[in-house]
Amino acid sequence: MTEHAAVVSGRPVPKRRVDALLAAVPARDRESTRPEALARAERQRRRWATQVVVIDELAQRACVERGLRPPAEVSPDRVLGVAETDVADLGSIVAAALAHSPAARLLLAELEGEQEVAEGAVRDYYDRNRDRFLTTEALRRGVDPFGGVPSEDFVPYGQARAEVERELRRAAGRRAFFGWLDQAKSGVVYAVGHEHPGDPAHPDHEHRH
């Protein structure tokens, strides 16, 4: 019987790591689910957990390759809370991987720090999203930001600039993380029953964001 969930660059990722994550993240709505649906959900949950563990493994290796001090091995019984906004922005697998893996969080922070945001991009964002920069008083009055509002009803560009730059750098860092992950996962081979939940090669496949 195969004892690994996946093989990453010739090295196996043990099933026990997936089992530990599954134990730390209990399934939901067990009582209200029909047996056949529950069995399918459990198979997909195992595939989902495999993805999270593989991302942690890939991130640990990437940290070493970049000369970063890799964090201590992730504790299988510790999973940080995942914000709904992160699930919407990143997808449930990547959001959970970042909550589970210190190495993934470190790599994301490193990639974010490498991004350069042009001054023109910051100014353009500020100009195109004026509704986000109304003053507290203007918001209280219900001012329409696109209706010929005087400049004093907006937070000045100089005051808003740093926040906008941080937001754009964060978004660029996430795009870089997804780019790294797509490339890093290209060499992963999954054991039967541990494929990606959205892989059409297995009968349980589904694709959700």
C-alpha positions as CSV (number, residue, x, y, z in Angstrom):
1,M,0.0,0.0,0.0
2,T,1.3,3.4,-0.9
3,E,2.3,5.4,2.2
4,H,2.6,8.7,0.5
5,A,0.1,11.3,-0.6
6,A,2.3,12.9,-3.3
7,V,5.8,12.9,-4.6
8,V,7.5,16.3,-4.9
9,S,10.8,16.4,-6.9
10,G,11.3,12.7,-6.2
11,R,10.7,12.9,-2.5
12,P,7.5,11.5,-0.9
13,V,5.0,13.5,1.2
14,P,3.7,11.1,3.8
15,K,0.0,10.4,4.1
16,R,0.3,11.0,7.9
17,R,0.8,14.7,7.3
18,V,-2.5,14.8,5.4
19,D,-4.2,12.7,8.2
20,A,-2.9,15.1,10.8
21,L,-4.4,18.1,9.0
22,L,-7.7,16.3,8.5
23,A,-7.8,15.6,12.2
24,A,-7.2,19.3,13.0
25,V,-9.9,20.5,10.6
26,P,-13.1,18.5,11.4
27,A,-15.6,18.0,8.7
28,R,-18.9,20.0,8.8
29,D,-22.5,18.9,8.8
30,R,-21.8,15.2,9.2
31,E,-25.3,14.4,10.7
32,S,-27.3,16.1,8.0
33,T,-25.5,14.5,5.0
34,R,-26.6,11.4,3.2
35,P,-24.0,8.5,3.5
36,E,-23.1,8.6,-0.2
37,A,-22.7,12.3,-0.2
38,L,-20.7,12.1,3.0
39,A,-18.3,9.6,1.5
40,R,-17.8,11.8,-1.6
41,A,-17.2,14.9,0.6
42,E,-14.6,13.0,2.7
43,R,-12.8,11.9,-0.4
44,Q,-12.7,15.5,-1.6
45,R,-11.7,16.7,1.8
46,R,-8.7,14.4,1.7
47,R,-7.8,15.8,-1.7
48,W,-8.2,19.4,-0.4
49,A,-5.9,18.6,2.6
50,T,-3.3,17.1,0.3
51,Q,-3.1,20.3,-1.6
52,V,-2.6,22.3,1.6
53,V,0.2,20.0,2.8
54,V,1.9,20.0,-0.7
55,I,1.9,23.8,-0.7
56,D,3.5,23.7,2.7
57,E,6.1,21.3,1.4
58,L,6.8,23.4,-1.7
59,A,7.0,26.6,0.4
60,Q,9.5,25.0,2.8
61,R,11.7,24.1,-0.1
62,A,11.4,27.5,-1.7
63,C,12.5,29.2,1.6
64,V,15.6,27.0,1.7
65,E,16.4,27.8,-2.0
66,R,16.1,31.5,-1.4
67,G,18.3,31.4,1.6
68,L,15.5,32.2,4.0
69,R,15.5,30.7,7.5
70,P,12.7,28.2,7.2
71,P,10.2,28.4,10.1
72,A,9.9,25.4,12.4
73,E,7.9,22.5,10.9
74,V,4.3,23.3,11.0
75,S,2.4,21.8,13.9
76,P,-0.3,19.5,12.4
77,D,-2.8,20.3,15.1
78,R,-2.5,24.1,14.6
79,V,-4.5,25.8,11.9
80,L,-5.0,29.5,12.0
81,G,-8.4,30.9,11.3
82,V,-9.1,31.7,7.6
83,A,-10.9,34.9,6.9
84,E,-13.8,34.8,4.4
85,T,-12.3,37.6,2.5
86,D,-9.1,35.6,2.0
87,V,-11.1,32.6,0.7
88,A,-12.8,34.9,-1.8
89,D,-9.5,36.5,-2.9
90,L,-7.3,33.5,-2.8
91,G,-9.5,30.4,-3.0
92,S,-10.0,28.0,-0.1
93,I,-6.9,25.9,-0.7
94,V,-4.4,28.7,-0.9
95,A,-6.1,30.6,2.0
96,A,-5.9,27.4,4.2
97,A,-2.3,26.8,3.1
98,L,-1.3,30.2,4.2
99,A,-3.1,29.7,7.5
100,H,-1.5,26.3,8.0
101,S,2.0,26.9,6.8
102,P,4.5,29.4,8.3
103,A,6.8,28.7,5.3
104,A,4.1,29.8,2.9
105,R,3.4,33.0,4.9
106,L,7.2,33.7,4.9
107,L,7.5,33.2,1.2
108,L,4.4,35.3,0.5
109,A,5.9,38.1,2.6
110,E,9.2,37.8,0.8
111,L,7.5,38.0,-2.6
112,E,5.5,40.9,-1.6
113,G,8.6,42.8,-0.4
114,E,10.2,42.3,-3.8
115,Q,7.4,44.0,-5.7
116,E,8.0,47.5,-7.0
117,V,4.9,49.8,-7.3
118,A,5.3,52.7,-9.7
119,E,4.3,56.1,-8.6
120,G,2.0,56.4,-11.7
121,A,0.1,53.2,-10.6
122,V,-0.5,54.6,-7.2
123,R,-1.8,57.9,-8.5
124,D,-3.9,56.2,-11.1
125,Y,-5.5,54.0,-8.4
126,Y,-6.2,57.0,-6.2
127,D,-7.8,58.9,-9.1
128,R,-9.9,56.0,-10.3
129,N,-11.2,55.0,-6.8
130,R,-12.2,58.4,-5.4
131,D,-15.1,56.8,-3.5
132,R,-12.6,55.1,-1.2
133,F,-11.0,58.4,-0.2
134,L,-13.9,60.4,1.1
135,T,-13.3,62.0,4.4
136,T,-15.2,60.9,7.5
137,E,-17.3,64.0,7.4
138,A,-18.1,63.6,3.7
139,L,-19.2,60.0,4.4
140,R,-21.4,61.2,7.2
141,R,-23.1,63.7,4.9
142,G,-23.6,61.0,2.3
143,V,-21.6,62.9,-0.3
144,D,-21.6,61.4,-3.9
145,P,-17.9,61.1,-4.7
146,F,-18.6,61.3,-8.4
147,G,-20.9,64.3,-8.3
148,G,-18.6,67.3,-8.5
149,V,-17.4,67.0,-4.9
150,P,-15.0,69.7,-3.7
151,S,-11.4,68.5,-3.1
152,E,-11.7,69.1,0.7
153,D,-14.2,66.2,0.9
154,F,-11.4,63.8,-0.1
155,V,-8.4,62.6,1.9
156,P,-5.4,64.3,0.2
157,Y,-3.3,62.1,-2.1
158,G,-0.2,62.7,0.0
159,Q,-2.0,61.3,3.0
160,A,-3.5,58.3,1.2
161,R,-0.5,57.4,-0.9
162,A,1.3,55.1,1.5
163,E,-1.9,53.0,2.1
164,V,-2.5,52.7,-1.6
165,E,1.0,51.6,-2.3
166,R,0.8,49.0,0.4
167,E,-2.4,47.6,-1.1
168,L,-1.0,47.5,-4.6
169,R,2.2,45.8,-3.4
170,R,0.1,43.3,-1.5
171,A,-1.9,42.5,-4.6
172,A,1.3,42.2,-6.7
173,G,2.8,39.9,-4.0
174,R,-0.2,37.6,-4.2
175,R,0.0,37.4,-8.0
176,A,3.7,36.5,-7.7
177,F,2.8,33.8,-5.1
178,F,0.2,32.3,-7.5
179,G,2.8,32.4,-10.3
180,W,5.4,30.7,-8.1
181,L,2.8,28.1,-7.0
182,D,1.7,27.2,-10.5
183,Q,5.3,26.6,-11.6
184,A,6.2,24.7,-8.4
185,K,3.2,22.4,-8.6
186,S,4.0,21.3,-12.1
187,G,6.3,18.6,-11.0
188,V,4.1,17.1,-8.2
189,V,2.8,13.6,-8.7
190,Y,-0.2,12.7,-6.6
191,A,-1.2,9.2,-5.3
192,V,-4.6,7.9,-6.2
193,G,-7.2,9.4,-3.9
194,H,-5.1,12.5,-3.3
195,E,-5.5,14.3,-6.7
196,H,-6.6,18.0,-6.8
197,P,-10.3,18.3,-5.9
198,G,-10.9,19.9,-9.3
199,D,-9.0,17.3,-11.4
200,P,-11.5,16.0,-14.0
201,A,-9.6,12.7,-14.0
202,H,-11.4,11.5,-10.9
203,P,-15.2,11.1,-10.6
204,D,-15.6,13.4,-7.5
205,H,-14.0,16.4,-9.2
206,E,-15.4,19.8,-8.6
207,H,-14.1,23.3,-9.4
208,R,-14.9,26.1,-6.9
209,H,-13.4,29.4,-6.1
